[in-house]
Amino acid sequence: MQSLQRFQILVSNRPIFPAKSSNLRQIFFTGGKWTGRGGSSRLQPSRRVELTPAEPNILPEGNGHLIGPIFFTAGFTGSCLSLAAIWEYENMRKKALQFRQKATGWIQRQQNLKHGELRNHMNHWWNKQTEEQKLFYGILLANATVLLAWRLPSLKNFMTLYFCSNPFARAVCWPMVFSTFSHYSFLHFGANMYVLQSFMNATAHSMGKEQFLGFYLSAGVVSSLFSHIFKTALRMPGLSLGASGAVMGVLAYFCSQHPNALLQVAFVPGFTFTADSGLKALLSFDAIGLVMRWKLFDHAAHLGGALFGLFWSYWGQKEIWGRRVHFLQVWHEFRTGTRPDK
């Protein structure tokens, strides 16, 4: 039976500072508006924080600026997947120990540990959520926290440096990760979280929460790397932020696993299409945007996230995650201090 998923077409990883000139010297940022010396648009805000990127007019020669991000992406992705495998092992070990202890009567359940009607209701509601829903709320909370941090004027410089992805900034590597949780506008935040929630339950249920989290973080940093490669190749300084690169990875994985599932555009009743058709349309749109150098979205990041989702669906899940047993055997020996009999 074909399933019906609500689908939000507007998936964006927007470059909030679409710098169009290599002579960009200063960016003035406040209230979601921008103006740059050397850019084509100028909006004069009442209050502004002056940010001076480190030597934005000195553009890279060759791939010098990409060596660090490439190695960082490989290391971060490997670390995420390794930690996800360890998390899965520890959860399975914990459940096995709890089952054994309950079977032998070593554990007695204690109820009503939380006092207060509100806390009891919250605890009851939380316990009713599935593992996938709990993971989504964790990601939602992280993104909401960063969204609120953008509202603090004293943090504007810090947020722009570490929570925006920019290959020409002073800080390059960790912002590739942090920008995945960063949204400046409530509309951008709401759209990405809506799409993530729409596709996450089915995807995380098939993967397991541990693999999904490793996959989601990896898709985010890979999408940032694709954005860096594109900006460096074209010598286009610019800042990007948003979860849509990682969300595109989730969407692409879902569509490749369920190509005949029916999707529907949000707020457009009666218009449905298959997941396979929707994914092809999105990839075509981002490919055209990349060629035409449209500035509204970070199309390179979208394509990078989607390609990682397809890679994981068709090869990575089987050839990388499926071979984690050897890694976990080493971890088990380290964890328990035992070695298998030879």
Phi, psi and chi 1 to 4 in degrees:
 res  aa     phi    psi   chi1   chi2   chi3   chi4
   1 MET       -  135.1 -179.1 -179.7  -65.0      -
   2 GLN   -77.3  137.3  -68.1  179.2  -30.5      -
   3 SER   -97.1  152.1   61.4      -      -      -
   4 LEU  -110.3  117.5 -179.3   64.3      -      -
   5 GLN  -114.5  138.4  -63.8  -79.9  -19.8      -
   6 ARG   -79.0  135.4  -69.5 -168.4  175.1  -85.2
   7 PHE  -129.1  127.8  174.5   61.1      -      -
   8 GLN   -99.1  115.2  172.6   69.2   34.8      -
   9 ILE   -64.6  -36.1  -78.6  -68.5      -      -
  10 LEU   -76.2   91.6 -179.1   59.4      -      -
  11 VAL  -113.9  113.1 -174.5      -      -      -
  12 SER  -130.1  143.2   62.7      -      -      -
  13 ASN  -124.2   79.9 -170.9  -21.0      -      -
  14 ARG   -78.9  133.6  -70.0 -162.5  -93.6 -179.3
  15 PRO   -75.8  106.6   21.3  -24.2      -      -
  16 ILE   -76.0  -16.9   59.0  170.5      -      -
  17 PHE  -119.9   81.0  -58.2  128.5      -      -
  18 PRO   -76.2   72.9   27.7  -30.5      -      -
  19 ALA   -65.2  127.1      -      -      -      -
  20 LYS  -110.4    5.7  -61.2 -177.7  179.7 -179.5
  21 SER  -136.6  139.9  170.2      -      -      -
  22 SER   -72.9   -7.2   60.9      -      -      -
  23 ASN   -92.2   10.5  -65.3  -38.2      -      -
  24 LEU   -57.6  124.2  177.4   64.7      -      -
  25 ARG  -114.3  -39.4  -86.0  -58.6 -159.1 -179.6
  26 GLN  -138.2  146.3  -66.3  169.9  -41.6      -
  27 ILE  -121.9  129.0  -63.4  172.9      -      -
  28 PHE  -110.1  124.6  -59.2  100.1      -      -
  29 PHE  -130.0  126.5 -177.2   89.8      -      -
  30 THR  -165.6  139.6 -179.3      -      -      -
  31 GLY    59.4   27.4      -      -      -      -
  32 GLY    80.8    1.3      -      -      -      -
  33 LYS  -104.7  158.3  -58.2  176.9 -178.9  179.6
  34 TRP  -143.0  154.0   68.1  -86.3      -      -
  35 THR  -149.2  138.8  177.9      -      -      -
  36 GLY  -131.9  139.3      -      -      -      -
  37 ARG   -72.6  121.1  -63.6 -178.8 -176.5  174.9
  38 GLY   103.1  -13.7      -      -      -      -
  39 GLY   -86.8  172.2      -      -      -      -
  40 SER   -90.7  -19.4   59.6      -      -      -
  41 SER  -112.3  143.6  -60.1      -      -      -
  42 ARG  -138.1  117.6  -65.1  176.7 -178.1  -86.4
  43 LEU  -119.7  127.5  -64.2  175.6      -      -
  44 GLN   -97.9  104.0  -60.9  -62.0  -26.7      -
  45 PRO   -78.2  159.3   28.5  -33.0      -      -
  46 SER   -72.7  -38.7   56.1      -      -      -
  47 ARG  -122.2  141.6  -68.7 -175.3   60.3 -169.5
  48 ARG  -146.6  148.6   65.8 -169.9 -174.3 -175.1
  49 VAL  -109.6  122.6  179.0      -      -      -
  50 GLU   -85.7  125.1 -178.5  174.5  -21.1      -
  51 LEU  -120.9  129.0  -54.2  175.7      -      -
  52 THR  -117.3   99.9  -54.5      -      -      -
  53 PRO   -60.6  148.8  -18.8   31.3      -      -
  54 ALA   -68.6  109.4      -      -      -      -
  55 GLU    46.7   58.1  -60.1  -62.1  -25.9      -
  56 PRO   -68.3  -17.8   26.7  -32.2      -      -
  57 ASN   -87.1   -6.9   62.7  -35.7      -      -
  58 ILE   -93.9   98.7  -59.6  178.6      -      -
  59 LEU   -90.0  153.6  -61.2  175.6      -      -
  60 PRO   -69.5  148.0   25.9  -33.6      -      -
  61 GLU  -101.4  123.6  -63.2  -66.2  -23.2      -
  62 GLY    69.1 -140.6      -      -      -      -
  63 ASN  -108.0   22.3  -67.7  -32.0      -      -
  64 GLY   -57.7  -38.5      -      -      -      -
  65 HIS   -78.9   -5.6  -78.3 -109.6      -      -
  66 LEU  -100.6  -13.5  -67.1  175.7      -      -
  67 ILE   -62.0  -49.1  -65.2  177.1      -      -
  68 GLY   -60.5  -52.0      -      -      -      -
  69 PRO   -59.1  -36.3  -27.9   35.5      -      -
  70 ILE   -66.7  -47.2  -70.9  173.5      -      -
  71 PHE   -65.8  -38.0  -83.3  100.0      -      -
  72 PHE   -63.7  -42.8  176.3   81.9      -      -
  73 THR   -61.9  -44.4  -60.2      -      -      -
  74 ALA   -63.4  -44.7      -      -      -      -
  75 GLY   -67.7  -42.3      -      -      -      -
  76 PHE   -66.5  -43.4 -178.3   82.3      -      -
  77 THR   -62.9  -45.3  -59.5      -      -      -
  78 GLY   -61.7  -39.7      -      -      -      -
  79 SER   -66.4  -42.4  -62.0      -      -      -
  80 CYS   -60.7  -46.3  -75.2      -      -      -
  81 LEU   -69.1  -36.1  -63.6  174.7      -      -
  82 SER   -66.4  -44.4  -61.7      -      -      -
  83 LEU   -67.0  -34.1  -69.4  174.3      -      -
  84 ALA   -64.2  -40.9      -      -      -      -
  85 ALA   -64.9  -40.8      -      -      -      -
  86 ILE   -64.7  -40.9  -68.0  174.5      -      -
  87 TRP   -60.5  -42.8 -175.5   25.2      -      -
  88 GLU   -62.3  -43.4 -178.6 -174.2   49.5      -
  89 TYR   -61.1  -46.5  166.1   88.1      -      -
  90 GLU   -65.4  -37.0  -67.2  -64.4  -24.0      -
  91 ASN   -65.4  -42.4  -75.3  -22.8      -      -
  92 MET   -65.9  -39.3  -65.8  177.6   62.9      -
  93 ARG   -65.8  -40.5 -173.1  172.1 -174.5  -89.1
  94 LYS   -63.6  -43.5 -179.7 -179.6  177.8 -179.0
  95 LYS   -65.5  -38.5  -70.0  179.1 -179.4  179.0
  96 ALA   -65.2  -41.5      -      -      -      -
  97 LEU   -66.2  -40.7  -70.1  174.8      -      -
  98 GLN   -64.5  -39.6  -72.3  177.9  -15.3      -
  99 PHE   -63.9  -41.9  178.6   80.4      -      -
 100 ARG   -65.7  -42.4 -179.0 -173.0  -57.8  175.9
 101 GLN   -67.7  -38.1  -69.0  169.8  -12.9      -
 102 LYS   -66.7  -38.1  -72.0  178.4 -178.6  178.8
 103 ALA   -65.3  -30.7      -      -      -      -
 104 THR   -97.6    4.4   55.3      -      -      -
 105 GLY    76.7   21.0      -      -      -      -
 106 TRP   -82.0  -18.6  -72.0   -3.4      -      -
 107 ILE  -115.3  131.1  -72.2 -176.3      -      -
 108 GLN  -113.0  128.4  -63.5 -179.8   -7.4      -
 109 ARG   -68.7  137.7  -77.2 -168.7  170.2 -177.9
 110 GLN  -114.5  124.2  -63.3 -178.3    1.1      -
 111 GLN  -110.4  164.0  -62.6  178.8  -10.6      -
 112 ASN    56.7   41.5  -58.9  -36.2      -      -
 113 LEU   -71.9  -28.2  -67.3  178.0      -      -
 114 LYS   -93.9  137.0  -64.7 -175.1  179.4  -63.4
 115 HIS  -107.3  148.9  -58.3  -75.5      -      -
 116 GLY   101.8  136.2      -      -      -      -
 117 GLU   -64.6  -41.5 -176.0  176.8   -4.6      -
 118 LEU   -63.6  -45.2  177.7   61.1      -      -
 119 ARG   -65.7  -36.3  -65.5 -173.5   66.5 -176.9
 120 ASN   -66.1  -40.1  -76.0  -28.8      -      -
 121 HIS   -65.5  -42.8  -81.4  -58.9      -      -
 122 MET   -64.4  -41.0  -68.7  179.8   61.9      -
 123 ASN   -65.1  -40.4 -170.3   47.1      -      -
 124 HIS   -64.7  -42.9  177.8   68.6      -      -
 125 TRP   -64.1  -43.9  171.7   81.5      -      -
 126 TRP   -63.5  -40.0 -179.2 -105.3      -      -
 127 ASN   -68.6  -20.9  -70.1  -27.2      -      -
 128 LYS   -80.7  -15.7  -74.6  170.3   46.9  177.7
 129 GLN   -75.4  148.1  -54.0  -57.6  -50.3      -
 130 THR   -75.5  167.7   64.1      -      -      -
 131 GLU   -62.3  -36.7  -66.2  -62.9  -37.5      -
 132 GLU   -66.6  -40.9  -63.9   79.4   22.7      -
 133 GLN   -66.5  -39.1  -69.9  171.1  -30.8      -
 134 LYS   -62.6  -40.2  -69.0  178.2 -179.8  178.6
 135 LEU   -65.8  -39.5 -178.8   57.8      -      -
 136 PHE   -61.8  -43.6  167.7   73.9      -      -
 137 TYR   -63.8  -32.0  -71.0  128.9      -      -
 138 GLY   -65.7  -44.5      -      -      -      -
 139 ILE   -64.9  -40.7  -63.9  174.7      -      -
 140 LEU   -60.8  -43.9  177.1   68.7      -      -
 141 LEU   -63.5  -41.7  178.3   61.5      -      -
 142 ALA   -61.8  -44.5      -      -      -      -
 143 ASN   -67.4  -38.4  -77.8  -90.6      -      -
 144 ALA   -66.2  -37.8      -      -      -      -
 145 THR   -63.0  -43.7  -58.8      -      -      -
 146 VAL   -66.8  -38.2  177.2      -      -      -
 147 LEU   -59.1  -43.4  175.2   68.3      -      -
 148 LEU   -69.7  -32.4  -65.2  177.2      -      -
 149 ALA   -63.7  -30.9      -      -      -      -
 150 TRP   -63.7  -21.1  -85.1  108.2      -      -
 151 ARG   -80.8   -7.5  -46.2 -102.5   94.3   57.3
 152 LEU   -92.8  113.6  -59.8  177.2      -      -
 153 PRO   -58.0  -32.6  -23.4   33.6      -      -
 154 SER   -69.3  -16.0   59.9      -      -      -
 155 LEU  -102.1    2.5  -67.7  179.8      -      -
 156 LYS   -58.2  -47.0  -74.6  -74.3  174.7   63.5
 157 ASN   -62.6  -44.9  -73.6   -8.3      -      -
 158 PHE   -62.3  -44.7  175.5   81.6      -      -
 159 MET   -65.8  -40.4  -62.2  -62.8  -66.3      -
 160 THR   -67.0  -33.6  -55.3      -      -      -
 161 LEU   -75.6  -42.4  179.4   61.5      -      -
 162 TYR  -107.2  -15.8  -70.5  104.3      -      -
 163 PHE  -116.7   19.8  -74.8   85.0      -      -
 164 CYS  -129.4  136.9  -69.3      -      -      -
 165 SER   -89.1  125.4  177.2      -      -      -
 166 ASN  -154.0  115.6  176.7   21.1      -      -
 167 PRO   -66.7  -13.2   24.4  -33.1      -      -
 168 PHE  -107.9   10.6  -56.6  106.3      -      -
 169 ALA   -82.9  168.7      -      -      -      -
 170 ARG   -67.6  -40.5 -172.8  171.4   71.3 -110.7
 171 ALA  -102.9  123.9      -      -      -      -
 172 VAL  -116.6  -48.5  174.6      -      -      -
 173 CYS   -73.6  -60.5  -68.1      -      -      -
 174 TRP   -62.9  -32.6  -79.3  109.3      -      -
 175 PRO   -60.3  -21.6  -30.0   37.9      -      -
 176 MET   -61.9  -29.3  -64.1  170.9   65.7      -
 177 VAL   -89.2  -50.3  180.0      -      -      -
 178 PHE   -62.7  -33.4  -62.1  151.9      -      -
 179 SER   -65.6  -20.8   62.6      -      -      -
 180 THR   -66.4  -22.0  -56.6      -      -      -
 181 PHE  -106.3   13.3  -63.6   89.2      -      -
 182 SER  -111.7  126.6  179.0      -      -      -
 183 HIS  -136.8  136.8  -58.4   83.7      -      -
 184 TYR   -92.7  -38.7 -174.1   81.7      -      -
 185 SER  -100.4  150.2   71.9      -      -      -
 186 PHE   -68.2  -32.0  -75.4   92.4      -      -
 187 LEU   -65.5  -45.3  177.3   61.7      -      -
 188 HIS   -61.1  -45.3 -169.8 -163.6      -      -
 189 PHE   -61.6  -48.3  165.2   78.6      -      -
 190 GLY   -64.2  -41.1      -      -      -      -
 191 ALA   -63.8  -45.7      -      -      -      -
 192 ASN   -66.8  -41.4  -82.5  -21.4      -      -
 193 MET   -69.1  -33.1  -66.6  -59.8  101.2      -
 194 TYR   -64.5  -46.8  175.9   79.0      -      -
 195 VAL   -66.1  -41.5  177.2      -      -      -
 196 LEU   -60.4  -45.7  176.8   61.6      -      -
 197 GLN   -63.3  -34.7 -167.3  -84.7  -24.1      -
 198 SER   -65.0  -35.6  -61.2      -      -      -
 199 PHE  -108.1  -10.3  -66.8   95.5      -      -
 200 MET   -74.5  -39.8  178.7  173.7  169.1      -
 201 ASN   -57.5  -49.8  -76.5  -20.9      -      -
 202 ALA   -67.2  -39.9      -      -      -      -
 203 THR   -69.2  -47.5  -55.0      -      -      -
 204 ALA   -67.0  -31.4      -      -      -      -
 205 HIS   -66.1  -40.1 -179.0   73.9      -      -
 206 SER   -75.0  -32.4   64.3      -      -      -
 207 MET   -83.6  -37.8  -75.4 -174.1  177.8      -
 208 GLY    97.1  145.3      -      -      -      -
 209 LYS   -62.1  -33.8   63.4  179.2 -178.3 -179.8
 210 GLU   -69.0  -49.4  -59.4   89.2   -3.7      -
 211 GLN   -63.5  -38.7 -179.0 -170.2  167.2      -
 212 PHE   -62.5  -43.0  177.9   85.1      -      -
 213 LEU   -64.1  -42.7 -176.6   57.9      -      -
 214 GLY   -62.1  -41.0      -      -      -      -
 215 PHE   -64.9  -44.2  163.7   79.1      -      -
 216 TYR   -63.3  -46.6 -179.6   82.5      -      -
 217 LEU   -65.2  -39.2  -66.4  173.7      -      -
 218 SER   -65.7  -41.6  -61.3      -      -      -
 219 ALA   -62.1  -38.0      -      -      -      -
 220 GLY   -63.6  -46.4      -      -      -      -
 221 VAL   -73.3  -32.4   74.5      -      -      -
 222 VAL   -66.4  -39.5  168.2      -      -      -
 223 SER   -63.4  -38.5   69.5      -      -      -
 224 SER   -64.5  -37.6  -65.1      -      -      -
 225 LEU   -63.2  -43.1  177.4   62.5      -      -
 226 PHE   -61.6  -39.2  -89.5   68.5      -      -
 227 SER   -63.4  -42.1  176.7      -      -      -
 228 HIS   -62.0  -44.2  -81.1 -146.0      -      -
 229 ILE   -61.4  -44.3  -67.8  173.6      -      -
 230 PHE   -64.0  -47.0  178.1   73.0      -      -
 231 LYS   -66.7  -37.5  -68.4  174.2 -177.1  176.4
 232 THR   -70.2  -41.8  -58.1      -      -      -
 233 ALA   -63.0  -38.0      -      -      -      -
 234 LEU   -95.7    1.2  -62.9 -176.7      -      -
 235 ARG    53.5   54.3  -59.7 -174.0  174.4 -173.7
 236 MET  -119.0   93.7  -88.4 -179.1   16.6      -
 237 PRO   -65.9  142.5   17.9  -23.0      -      -
 238 GLY   177.7  150.1      -      -      -      -
 239 LEU  -104.1  139.7  -52.9  179.4      -      -
 240 SER  -131.4  150.5  -60.2      -      -      -
 241 LEU  -154.1  159.4   76.8  170.1      -      -
 242 GLY   130.5  156.0      -      -      -      -
 243 ALA   -88.6    0.4      -      -      -      -
 244 SER   -68.8  -22.9   52.8      -      -      -
 245 GLY   -63.6  -46.6      -      -      -      -
 246 ALA   -66.9  -39.3      -      -      -      -
 247 VAL   -63.5  -38.6  172.9      -      -      -
 248 MET   -63.3  -33.2  -79.2  -68.6  -69.1      -
 249 GLY   -63.3  -44.0      -      -      -      -
 250 VAL   -63.3  -45.4  176.5      -      -      -
 251 LEU   -61.8  -44.9 -171.9  151.5      -      -
 252 ALA   -64.8  -39.5      -      -      -      -
 253 TYR   -62.8  -45.9  178.0   90.9      -      -
 254 PHE   -61.2  -47.0  174.2   88.5      -      -
 255 CYS   -65.2  -33.7  -68.0      -      -      -
 256 SER   -74.7  -29.9   63.0      -      -      -
 257 GLN   -82.7  -28.1  -67.9  -71.9  -50.1      -
 258 HIS  -131.0   66.2  -50.5  -79.9      -      -
 259 PRO   -64.6  -23.2   24.0  -34.0      -      -
 260 ASN   -97.2    1.4  -64.8  -39.4      -      -
 261 ALA   -64.2  143.3      -      -      -      -
 262 LEU   -90.4  130.7  -67.8  179.7      -      -
 263 LEU  -113.4  155.6  -53.3  179.8      -      -
 264 GLN  -135.3  136.0  177.4  179.1  -22.7      -
 265 VAL   -71.5  131.8  179.3      -      -      -
 266 ALA   -59.3  138.0      -      -      -      -
 267 PHE    66.2   13.8  -48.2  118.4      -      -
 268 VAL  -126.4   81.5 -175.9      -      -      -
 269 PRO   -66.9  145.3   24.7  -34.0      -      -
 270 GLY    87.7   -8.9      -      -      -      -
 271 PHE  -104.5  105.1  177.3   63.7      -      -
 272 THR  -123.4  158.6   60.0      -      -      -
 273 PHE  -157.3  163.3   47.7   88.6      -      -
 274 THR   -77.0  156.8   63.6      -      -      -
 275 ALA   -61.4  -37.3      -      -      -      -
 276 ASP   -63.4  -43.4 -177.2   64.2      -      -
 277 SER   -66.4  -41.1  -61.4      -      -      -
 278 GLY   -63.4  -41.8      -      -      -      -
 279 LEU   -64.8  -43.2  177.8   61.3      -      -
 280 LYS   -62.3  -38.5  -70.5  177.2 -179.8  177.2
 281 ALA   -65.0  -42.9      -      -      -      -
 282 LEU   -65.5  -43.4  -82.7  177.5      -      -
 283 LEU   -63.8  -38.6  -68.5  177.2      -      -
 284 SER   -66.0  -42.1  -61.1      -      -      -
 285 PHE   -60.9  -45.6  171.7   76.1      -      -
 286 ASP   -70.4  -34.0  -76.7  -43.0      -      -
 287 ALA   -65.3  -42.2      -      -      -      -
 288 ILE   -64.9  -42.8  -65.8  172.9      -      -
 289 GLY   -61.1  -34.9      -      -      -      -
 290 LEU   -68.1  -44.0 -154.2   63.5      -      -
 291 VAL   -67.7  -41.4  173.8      -      -      -
 292 MET   -81.6   -7.0  -58.9  -63.3  -66.3      -
 293 ARG    58.2   44.1  -58.6 -172.5 -173.6 -178.0
 294 TRP   -65.5  146.3  -66.6  -19.6      -      -
 295 LYS  -103.8   -7.7  -56.9  -69.1 -175.7  179.6
 296 LEU   -66.4  -43.4 -177.3   59.3      -      -
 297 PHE  -120.2  162.2  -54.2  121.6      -      -
 298 ASP   -89.8   84.1 -168.7  -22.0      -      -
 299 HIS   -64.7  -32.0  -61.4  -76.8      -      -
 300 ALA   -63.8  -40.7      -      -      -      -
 301 ALA   -65.7  -40.2      -      -      -      -
 302 HIS   -60.4  -46.9  -72.9 -175.7      -      -
 303 LEU   -65.7  -39.4  -72.7  173.5      -      -
 304 GLY   -62.0  -45.3      -      -      -      -
 305 GLY   -63.7  -42.6      -      -      -      -
 306 ALA   -65.2  -42.7      -      -      -      -
 307 LEU   -64.5  -35.8  -69.9  176.0      -      -
 308 PHE   -66.9  -39.0 -177.9   80.3      -      -
 309 GLY   -60.5  -42.0      -      -      -      -
 310 LEU   -67.7  -40.2  -66.0  174.5      -      -
 311 PHE   -59.5  -44.4  160.0   79.9      -      -
 312 TRP   -69.3  -35.4 -165.4 -105.0      -      -
 313 SER   -68.4  -43.3  174.1      -      -      -
 314 TYR   -92.5  -21.5  -68.8  118.4      -      -
 315 TRP  -140.2  -49.2 -168.9   83.5      -      -
 316 GLY   -62.9  -40.4      -      -      -      -
 317 GLN   -63.3  -37.4 -170.7  170.5   33.0      -
 318 LYS   -82.4  -46.9  177.5 -178.6  177.9 -179.2
 319 GLU   -85.2  -23.0  -61.4  -61.2  -30.3      -
 320 ILE  -105.8  -62.1  -61.9  177.9      -      -
 321 TRP   -66.3  -35.3 -173.3 -102.1      -      -
 322 GLY   -67.7  -17.5      -      -      -      -
 323 ARG  -102.3   15.9  -61.3  177.5 -176.4  -86.5
 324 ARG   -70.3  -12.0   68.9 -168.5 -176.1  -77.0
 325 VAL   -59.4  -35.0   61.9      -      -      -
 326 HIS   -68.0  -41.3  -55.1  -67.2      -      -
 327 PHE   -65.5  -41.5  169.0   75.6      -      -
 328 LEU   -69.9  -27.0  -69.0  179.6      -      -
 329 GLN   -64.8  -41.7 -177.7   63.0   47.5      -
 330 VAL   -64.6  -42.6  175.6      -      -      -
 331 TRP   -64.3  -39.3  173.9 -104.7      -      -
 332 HIS   -63.0  -41.7  175.1   74.5      -      -
 333 GLU   -64.7  -40.9  -64.5  172.7   11.1      -
 334 PHE   -67.2  -40.3  170.8   79.0      -      -
 335 ARG   -68.5  -40.2 -178.4   73.8  165.6   75.9
 336 THR  -101.9  -12.7   61.2      -      -      -
 337 GLY    72.1   25.4      -      -      -      -
 338 THR  -119.3  159.8   59.5      -      -      -
 339 ARG  -125.5  143.5  -67.4 -178.2  175.9  -87.1
 340 PRO   -66.9  148.1   25.3  -33.0      -      -
 341 ASP   -68.7  139.0  -65.2  -27.0      -      -
 342 LYS  -106.3      -  -64.6 -176.8  179.1  179.7
